[in-house]
Amino acid sequence: MHPNEEIKRNNRIKKVISNSRAIISKQIDFTIGCIKMKNLICSVSDIKPIEEIDLVIFNDFYNEMAFYPIGEEITLYNQKYLEKLELRHSSYY
């Protein structure tokens, strides 16, 4: 790995750590934090994958939640549609 790529990768890993802390301390919404984590992990993996830690859970979570409105997006949907999504989601449990 080129030294510049290593620096870039380490900076991205620091962002992953920072996002992890924000999720745990509830400074960021859990769902939004997990989606952000998936994107950060992908940006690290573009340079070289993180092999020491199993991070597939974030990818799985993203795949489950990708079509659900989050944050302020929820206010743009009608209540009946949101209820249907909730019913669909609850069938996974």
C-alpha positions in Angstrom: 0.0 0.0 0.0 1.3 3.4 -0.9 2.1 5.7 2.1 -0.5 8.3 1.0 -3.2 5.5 0.8 -2.2 4.3 4.3 -2.6 7.9 5.7 -6.0 8.2 3.9 -7.1 4.8 5.2 -6.1 5.6 8.8 -8.0 8.9 8.6 -11.1 7.0 7.5 -10.7 4.5 10.3 -10.6 7.4 12.7 -14.0 8.5 11.3 -15.3 5.0 11.8 -14.2 5.1 15.5 -15.7 8.6 15.9 -19.0 7.5 14.4 -19.0 4.4 16.7 -18.6 6.6 19.7 -21.3 8.9 18.5 -23.7 6.0 18.1 -22.9 4.6 21.6 -23.2 8.0 23.3 -26.5 8.7 21.4 -25.0 11.8 19.8 -26.3 10.5 16.5 -29.5 8.5 15.8 -28.8 4.7 15.8 -30.2 4.1 12.3 -28.5 7.1 10.8 -25.3 6.2 12.6 -25.4 2.6 11.2 -26.0 3.8 7.7 -23.2 6.2 8.0 -21.0 3.4 9.4 -21.7 1.2 6.4 -20.6 4.1 4.1 -17.5 4.8 6.1 -16.5 1.1 6.2 -16.9 1.0 2.4 -14.7 4.0 2.0 -12.0 2.3 4.1 -12.4 -1.0 2.2 -11.9 0.9 -1.1 -8.3 1.3 0.0 -7.9 -2.0 2.0 -10.5 -3.9 3.8 -10.6 -4.0 7.6 -9.9 -7.7 8.2 -9.5 -7.8 12.0 -13.1 -7.0 12.8 -16.3 -8.6 11.4 -18.3 -5.5 10.3 -20.9 -7.3 8.1 -23.7 -6.4 10.6 -23.7 -2.9 9.3 -24.1 -4.0 5.7 -26.9 -6.4 6.8 -28.6 -3.6 8.7 -28.3 -1.2 5.8 -29.9 -3.8 3.5 -32.8 -4.2 5.8 -33.4 -0.5 6.4 -32.5 1.0 3.0 -36.1 1.4 1.9 -37.4 2.8 5.2 -37.7 6.6 5.7 -35.4 7.9 8.5 -35.0 11.1 10.3 -37.0 14.0 8.9 -37.9 12.0 5.8 -40.6 10.3 7.9 -42.6 13.6 7.9 -42.9 13.4 4.1 -44.8 10.1 4.1 -48.5 9.5 4.8 -49.4 7.7 8.0 -51.0 4.6 6.3 -47.8 4.0 4.3 -45.7 4.2 7.5 -48.0 1.8 9.2 -47.6 -0.7 6.4 -43.8 -0.4 6.7 -44.1 -1.1 10.4 -46.2 -4.2 9.8 -43.7 -5.4 7.2 -40.8 -4.7 9.5 -42.3 -6.4 12.5 -42.8 -9.6 10.6 -39.0 -10.1 10.7 -39.1 -10.5 14.5 
